[in-house]
Structures are given as structure tokens and as C-alpha cells.
Amino acid sequence: MESWLTKSGAVGLGDLELAEFPVTGRGVKTLRRFSQGERILTIPSDVLWSVERAYGDSLLGPALRSSLPPLSVEDILAIYILFVRSRESGYDGLRTHVSALPSSYSSSIFFSEEELEVCAGTSLYTITKQLEQRIEDDYRELADRVLAQHPDIFPLDMFTIEDYKWALCTVWSRSMDFTLPDGSSIRTLAPFADMLNHSSDVKQCHAYDVKSGDLSILAGKDYEIGDQVYIYYGPIPNNRLLRLYGFVIPGNPNDSYDLVLTTHPEAPLYEQKQKLWVSAGLDSTTTISLTLTDPLPMNILRYLRIQRADVSGLAALALQQIDGTDEKISDSNEVEILRFVEEAIGSLLDGFAISLERLEEQLAEGVYPVGGNAWAAAHRKRKQIPVRTREMCKLRQGFRAADVMWEV
Ligand SMILES: C[S@@+](CC[C@H](N)C(=O)[O-])C[C@H]1O[C@@H](n2cnc3c(N)ncnc32)[C@H](O)[C@@H]1O
């Protein structure tokens, strides 16, 4: 792969080498010192995987274009990778990249039932199950709409659902997204640059040059000879890291917990409530991220004030929206919703297969092999965030009670 890239105009490969590192696995090692900000690597536009390139391919392009509605960016890239992998000749350069890709991934969609059970009761568990279902549905549609229509270029035994899942994980864990000056975005996979692991010790240091279409990596910090070079994947919470990349960062400062709030359409006053949610920028089913710095976001209160309101409460909330204010409707409504959140979080924590305390003990005892799937899932279960949310609810209820007493 490296000699193909160098022949194609890549710059910097002579100073870098692929190597195995503890925890991150394979990564990129420096063969010389770099100062922060120095350009380390440039991968030219001609060798990048992109939607444009897939559409431009004389064999693949017409098959992709025949799909109506158009395929998603991730499906196009996934099919492109599987297509190149299935070719016995041609595509020599790209094929060297494909053969350097991992043969399997540790994203949560590849967890065994037993491994996933470790995080039963968490949003990771629910979202992974939903994702598995979505992938199955998408694959069935893709097979009908595109693959089966072009058996000459999509041999079905090389485009099975397992192949599709592998290709999707390749895209999720190795592609880079950039927003262009005109507001549009581009997703690309850059051979060799996709061997760079993530560290929160560097800021974003991968860049896309709109004029040339090249991708560059700058040194995110000073490096000594033999150091691992890192890039920054973004402020990604652990459940997303595990879903898309198959790893977690213990003590991740960007960790969050997704709380899904939903209301049955047959609930009283549903239509009025739906209108109020929409004008508040919410919906009848809303996912809200709880974080350690904001364990009880205002949107939870906004959503539940509407959900729990009676006719007069809804009128008061409608007036607030006109006035641009954002307050509790009444002490009793506010206490009711805080109690609800507290109880909901309580049953969520109770619903974990094993208790938090036991989990902490097991992690300390090293019951889950470090770096393994169950270990990663177990880390997800360190539910400091919902615990903090529950504490905040209690705290706010304390204040409410004090308010009520004072008003009396
Ligand atoms: C873009 S690839 C990086 C190259 C990859 N290590 C390889 O061998 O092909 C992203 C994958 O590397 C691993 N990875 C990246 N950063 C990591 C980190 N900080 N800790 C553990 N694994 C990491 C994860 O498996 C992730 O899905």
C-alpha cells in the first residue's frame, strides 16, 4: 500500500511506519521528530475513497446511479469497498488498501448475546439492538434494489449481510467527515491516514484541502522518534465510540447518556402537546443527552412540563412560548416531573443486570479482560451520569420544597 501511495504522490510516508501499540493496537509510528503543527502526511485526492469517485467508476457508477431514491453516503462507500474487494483484477492500489483493513471489528453490533447482556438496561444495549434491526432492513432493501439487479458486478456470496456489516464498520470507524466552505460535507476514507488512532491529548489535526482535494495530517503535538502519532476523532461519548469504533475511553470527559422521552399518541391532549413540543424544538419522541457537566438538561424539564400539563397548564405554556419565557408552570407540576425523572432513572439503574457496586468490584478485580468487548460494555455501565441526574432531581426538589414553604 505504501509504495502505491508514494507513487501516487503521497508525501511523508518515509518518516512513518505501521506498528503495534498497547491498548490501541496497530497504529502509526514516527521515524523522526516532529514539532506541533508540522505537516506529517499528505494523501492525494486521486487515492481517496469518496462518493464522487464511486459514481465516477465506469463499472460501479451506473449501478449506483440506477438506485432510486439515491443511496446514502455510507451505503455507497460500503458497496464501493466490497466491490473493490470482490475484483480479481484492476483496482490494484485500492485493493492493497482493502487487504490492509482489519478482518473483523469490535463495534457493539458484533458483540455476542452474552457480551451485550453485560450492558442490559443501558442505552447502548437498546441502540445496538435497534441498529442491528436497521442494518438487516437496510440490507434487505439494498439487496433487492441494487445488488440483485447487477449480479455481474455484485456476486452475492461476496455481498452477504455479514460482508455489508463489515463494510459499514469500515466506513464508521475509518472515514473522515469535513464540512466545506459552501456548507456541504464530504466523507472520505484515506488509505494509510485511516491507520491513525485517536487521542484526546491532541486537537483536530486532519484537514481537507478544498482546492486540491488532498488530505493532510499535521502534528497535533511534539513527537519524538518512535512515538505513536494520533489524530482527534472528536468529542465522542463512550456509547458512540463503542458503537462506531469498538473502543471506549475510561473516564471519557465527553461521556453522555442518551435519555429517550416518548409519549403515546393516545395520551390526553396529545395533539396540543405535540404542537408545543415542536415549537419548543422538541418532538413527541425526543432523545436528550445527559452529561456529567449537564446531568439534567433544560430540555428534559421543557419536555415533561408539556407532557404532564393539564388544559390550563398547556395554555400557560403556550403563552410562555409567545412571550419567549421558559419557566415552571406550577410547583406541583415541577415536583411531579422531577419525581418522575428521579424514579425513571432509579428503575433504569435497578434494571442493570448487575448492580453498580458489584460492577465496580468486578472491574477492579479484572473480571472482564481489559480491552475485550465485555470489559468495554462494562465500562459503559459505570453509570455516573444517570446517578448524577438522579441527585440533581433530588436537589431541585429540595429547592422546590423550600420555595413552596417560603411562598406559604
Ligand atoms: C481509524 S482506525 C485506526 C487504525 C486501527 N487501529 C487499525 O489497526 O486499523 C480506528 C480503530 O482503531 C482503534 N482505536 C483508535 N483509537 C483508539 C484508542 N484510543 N483506543 C483503543 N482503540 C483505538 C479502534 O479499533 C478503532 O475502530
PDBQT file of the ligand as one rigid body, heavy atoms in Angstrom, charges set to zero:
ROOT
HETATM    1  C1  LIG A 501      -9.162   4.660  12.056  1.00  0.00    +0.000 C 
HETATM    2  S1  LIG A 501      -8.847   3.101  12.730  1.00  0.00    +0.000 S 
HETATM    3  C2  LIG A 501      -7.236   3.241  13.345  1.00  0.00    +0.000 C 
HETATM    4  C3  LIG A 501      -6.354   2.073  12.940  1.00  0.00    +0.000 C 
HETATM    5  C4  LIG A 501      -6.665   0.760  13.572  1.00  0.00    +0.000 C 
HETATM    6  N1  LIG A 501      -6.087   0.661  14.883  1.00  0.00    +0.000 N 
HETATM    7  C5  LIG A 501      -6.184  -0.382  12.691  1.00  0.00    +0.000 C 
HETATM    8  O1  LIG A 501      -5.455  -1.249  13.172  1.00  0.00    +0.000 OA
HETATM    9  O2  LIG A 501      -6.563  -0.445  11.553  1.00  0.00    +0.000 OA
HETATM   10  C6  LIG A 501      -9.883   3.211  14.122  1.00  0.00    +0.000 C 
HETATM   11  C7  LIG A 501      -9.842   1.996  15.028  1.00  0.00    +0.000 C 
HETATM   12  O3  LIG A 501      -8.652   1.952  15.802  1.00  0.00    +0.000 OA
HETATM   13  C8  LIG A 501      -8.919   1.585  17.155  1.00  0.00    +0.000 C 
HETATM   14  N2  LIG A 501      -8.616   2.740  18.016  1.00  0.00    +0.000 N 
HETATM   15  C9  LIG A 501      -8.415   4.020  17.615  1.00  0.00    +0.000 A 
HETATM   16  N3  LIG A 501      -8.116   4.798  18.671  1.00  0.00    +0.000 NA
HETATM   17  C10 LIG A 501      -8.131   4.016  19.746  1.00  0.00    +0.000 A 
HETATM   18  C11 LIG A 501      -7.908   4.242  21.135  1.00  0.00    +0.000 A 
HETATM   19  N4  LIG A 501      -7.600   5.447  21.615  1.00  0.00    +0.000 N 
HETATM   20  N5  LIG A 501      -8.012   3.191  21.973  1.00  0.00    +0.000 NA
HETATM   21  C12 LIG A 501      -8.312   1.952  21.521  1.00  0.00    +0.000 A 
HETATM   22  N6  LIG A 501      -8.557   1.671  20.222  1.00  0.00    +0.000 NA
HETATM   23  C13 LIG A 501      -8.450   2.679  19.340  1.00  0.00    +0.000 A 
HETATM   24  C14 LIG A 501     -10.384   1.209  17.187  1.00  0.00    +0.000 C 
HETATM   25  O4  LIG A 501     -10.490  -0.174  16.936  1.00  0.00    +0.000 OA
HETATM   26  C15 LIG A 501     -10.970   1.999  16.033  1.00  0.00    +0.000 C 
HETATM   27  O5  LIG A 501     -12.133   1.440  15.495  1.00  0.00    +0.000 OA
ENDROOT
TORSDOF 0
